[in-house]
Amino acid sequence: MSIKILVTGSDRGSKIAWSFIKFILKTYKTKPIFISPKNFNKNIEFNGLIISGGIDINPSLYGETSYKFSNFDIKRDEMELFFLEKALMKNLPVFGICRGMQLINVFFEGTLHFDIKDLDLNHPHPKTPLPLKDVFIKKDSHLYKIIMSERIKVNALHHQAVDKIGLGLKKSAYDKNHIIQAIEHETLNILGVQWHPEFMPYLKSSQKIFNNFIKKAKNLELS
């Protein structure tokens, strides 16, 4: 049986990220399946879930009502929350990228910083697809066991970030401004990173993250 990896995204604006993720997944001889609100199928079966980056999450989902103008997609939020719950019920591996990490945090009742520019930063917040940002990985985290390094270079395309960490989750990486850059669940197969490893497949850290995710999906399928 072919390992099926479900990748979520938007009806528009997810094409580039999907292309990169699909290429990476195919190198592991898995079957990547892209799903967005327009082809939402609750009955689809999969062995692992990747929640990709993109549009903001509806602020009302984390109790924020003061922001009247936000670019979000309610249908995508509902779809991804459904598949996240489905994955957890089956103990399938979940990997959240950028927005995906934020959605995982919101699912577990965490909150977000609506916009990083509203924070009092001691260091510039870069916005670049290139690995120019330093991220520090906590040595007691599962992420450290995957990458085996306390400091890596990543890209940065986000304007929001995790604020209060959700129930059962813990911080596994942070940047110079101490903004959370990765989270993981204490007991479940869930990892989220704030950067975009799919855009940096040439880095060892990106390869190790995807390799770990696929390995878990394959091991569960065989069990």
C-alpha positions as CSV (number, residue, x, y, z in Angstrom):
1,M,0.0,0.0,0.0
2,S,1.3,3.4,-0.9
3,I,1.9,5.9,1.9
4,K,-0.6,8.8,1.5
5,I,0.4,12.2,2.8
6,L,-2.4,14.7,3.0
7,V,-1.2,18.3,2.4
8,T,-3.7,21.1,3.1
9,G,-3.8,24.5,1.5
10,S,-5.9,27.4,0.1
11,D,-7.9,27.4,-3.1
12,R,-5.5,30.1,-4.3
13,G,-2.0,31.0,-3.2
14,S,-0.7,27.6,-2.2
15,K,0.6,26.5,-5.6
16,I,4.3,27.2,-5.0
17,A,4.4,25.6,-1.6
18,W,2.5,22.6,-2.8
19,S,4.9,22.1,-5.7
20,F,7.9,22.1,-3.3
21,I,6.2,19.8,-0.8
22,K,5.0,17.4,-3.5
23,F,8.6,17.2,-4.9
24,I,10.0,16.4,-1.5
25,L,7.4,13.8,-0.7
26,K,7.8,12.0,-4.0
27,T,11.5,11.6,-3.3
28,Y,10.4,9.5,-0.4
29,K,8.2,7.4,-2.7
30,T,5.0,8.5,-0.9
31,K,1.7,9.7,-2.5
32,P,1.1,13.4,-1.8
33,I,-2.5,14.5,-1.9
34,F,-3.3,18.2,-2.0
35,I,-6.6,19.3,-0.5
36,S,-8.2,22.7,-0.3
37,P,-11.7,23.9,0.6
38,K,-13.0,23.5,-3.0
39,N,-12.2,19.7,-3.0
40,F,-12.7,19.1,0.7
41,N,-13.6,15.4,1.2
42,K,-14.1,14.3,4.8
43,N,-13.8,10.6,3.8
44,I,-10.3,10.8,2.4
45,E,-7.8,8.4,4.2
46,F,-4.2,9.3,4.8
47,N,-1.1,8.2,6.7
48,G,0.2,11.6,7.7
49,L,-0.9,15.2,7.6
50,I,1.0,18.3,6.6
51,I,-0.7,21.6,7.3
52,S,1.0,24.1,5.0
53,G,1.6,27.8,5.3
54,G,-0.5,30.7,3.9
55,I,-3.3,32.9,4.8
56,D,-4.0,34.1,8.4
57,I,-6.2,32.1,10.8
58,N,-9.5,33.6,11.8
59,P,-8.7,35.6,14.9
60,S,-12.0,34.7,16.6
61,L,-10.7,31.1,16.8
62,Y,-8.2,32.2,19.5
63,G,-10.5,34.7,21.2
64,E,-9.3,37.8,19.4
65,T,-12.1,40.1,18.4
66,S,-10.5,43.6,18.3
67,Y,-9.0,43.1,14.8
68,K,-11.7,44.0,12.3
69,F,-9.5,43.7,9.2
70,S,-7.7,40.4,8.7
71,N,-7.1,38.3,5.6
72,F,-8.4,34.8,6.5
73,D,-10.4,31.9,5.1
74,I,-13.0,30.4,7.4
75,K,-13.5,27.3,5.1
76,R,-9.8,26.5,5.2
77,D,-9.7,26.9,9.0
78,E,-12.7,24.5,9.4
79,M,-11.2,22.0,6.9
80,E,-7.8,21.9,8.6
81,L,-9.2,21.6,12.1
82,F,-11.3,18.7,10.9
83,F,-8.3,16.8,9.4
84,L,-6.1,17.7,12.4
85,E,-8.7,16.1,14.7
86,K,-9.0,13.1,12.4
87,A,-5.2,12.6,12.4
88,L,-5.1,12.8,16.2
89,M,-7.9,10.2,16.6
90,K,-5.7,7.8,14.6
91,N,-2.4,8.9,16.2
92,L,-1.0,9.9,12.7
93,P,2.0,12.1,12.4
94,V,1.2,15.8,11.9
95,F,3.6,18.4,10.6
96,G,2.6,22.1,10.7
97,I,4.5,24.7,8.5
98,C,4.2,28.4,9.4
99,R,0.5,28.9,9.5
100,G,0.2,25.2,10.1
101,M,2.2,25.5,13.3
102,Q,-0.1,28.4,14.4
103,L,-3.2,26.3,13.6
104,I,-1.9,23.5,15.7
105,N,-1.4,25.9,18.6
106,V,-4.9,27.3,18.2
107,F,-6.4,23.8,18.0
108,F,-4.9,23.1,21.5
109,E,-6.4,26.4,22.8
110,G,-3.3,28.5,22.4
111,T,-3.2,32.1,21.1
112,L,-1.3,34.1,18.5
113,H,0.4,37.4,18.3
114,F,-1.8,39.1,15.6
115,D,1.2,40.9,14.1
116,I,4.8,40.8,15.0
117,K,5.2,44.5,14.2
118,D,3.1,45.2,17.3
119,L,5.8,43.6,19.5
120,D,8.7,45.4,21.1
121,L,11.6,43.7,19.3
122,N,15.2,43.9,20.2
123,H,16.4,42.6,16.9
124,P,15.1,43.1,13.3
125,H,12.5,40.6,12.1
126,P,13.6,39.5,8.6
127,K,11.2,38.5,5.9
128,T,13.1,36.3,3.4
129,P,12.8,32.9,1.7
130,L,16.6,32.4,2.2
131,P,18.1,30.9,5.3
132,L,19.2,34.1,7.0
133,K,17.6,33.9,10.4
134,D,19.1,32.2,13.5
135,V,16.9,29.8,15.4
136,F,17.9,28.2,18.7
137,I,16.6,24.7,19.4
138,K,16.1,23.5,23.0
139,K,18.2,20.6,23.8
140,D,15.5,18.7,25.7
141,S,13.1,18.8,22.7
142,H,12.2,16.1,20.1
143,L,13.2,18.6,17.4
144,Y,16.8,18.6,18.7
145,K,16.8,14.8,18.5
146,I,15.8,15.1,14.8
147,I,18.2,17.9,13.8
148,M,21.0,17.3,16.4
149,S,21.9,21.0,16.5
150,E,21.2,23.8,19.0
151,R,21.3,26.5,16.3
152,I,20.3,26.5,12.6
153,K,19.6,29.0,9.9
154,V,16.1,29.3,8.6
155,N,13.9,31.5,6.4
156,A,11.2,33.8,7.6
157,L,7.9,34.7,5.8
158,H,5.5,35.1,8.7
159,H,4.0,38.2,10.3
160,Q,2.2,36.3,13.0
161,A,3.5,34.1,15.8
162,V,2.6,31.8,18.7
163,D,1.8,33.7,21.9
164,K,0.3,31.5,24.6
165,I,1.3,27.9,24.0
166,G,-1.6,25.4,23.7
167,L,-2.4,22.6,26.1
168,G,0.0,19.7,25.9
169,L,2.4,21.6,23.6
170,K,5.8,22.9,24.4
171,K,8.3,25.3,22.9
172,S,11.1,23.6,21.1
173,A,12.8,26.5,19.3
174,Y,13.0,30.3,19.4
175,D,14.7,33.3,17.7
176,K,16.8,36.2,19.0
177,N,13.6,38.0,20.0
178,H,12.5,35.0,21.9
179,I,9.6,34.5,19.5
180,I,8.5,30.9,19.4
181,Q,9.8,29.2,16.2
182,A,8.8,25.6,16.8
183,I,6.4,23.7,19.0
184,E,5.8,20.0,19.6
185,H,3.3,17.9,21.5
186,E,4.5,16.3,24.7
187,T,3.1,12.9,23.9
188,L,1.6,12.9,20.3
189,N,3.3,12.8,16.9
190,I,2.9,16.6,16.3
191,L,5.6,19.0,15.3
192,G,5.2,22.6,14.0
193,V,7.9,25.0,12.7
194,Q,7.5,28.7,12.0
195,W,9.8,28.6,9.0
196,H,9.4,27.0,5.5
197,P,11.7,23.9,5.2
198,E,10.0,23.0,1.9
199,F,11.7,26.0,0.3
200,M,15.1,24.9,1.6
201,P,15.3,21.2,0.6
202,Y,19.1,21.7,0.1
203,L,19.6,22.1,3.9
204,K,20.3,19.1,6.1
205,S,17.9,20.4,8.8
206,S,15.0,20.4,6.3
207,Q,15.9,17.0,5.0
208,K,16.0,15.6,8.6
209,I,12.6,17.1,9.4
210,F,10.9,15.6,6.4
211,N,12.7,12.3,6.8
212,N,11.5,12.0,10.4
213,F,7.9,12.8,9.4
214,I,7.8,10.2,6.6
215,K,9.5,7.6,8.7
216,K,6.8,7.9,11.4
217,A,4.0,7.7,8.7
218,K,5.6,4.6,7.2
219,N,6.1,2.9,10.6
220,L,2.5,3.5,11.6
221,E,1.3,2.1,8.3
222,L,3.4,-1.1,8.7
223,S,2.2,-1.6,12.3
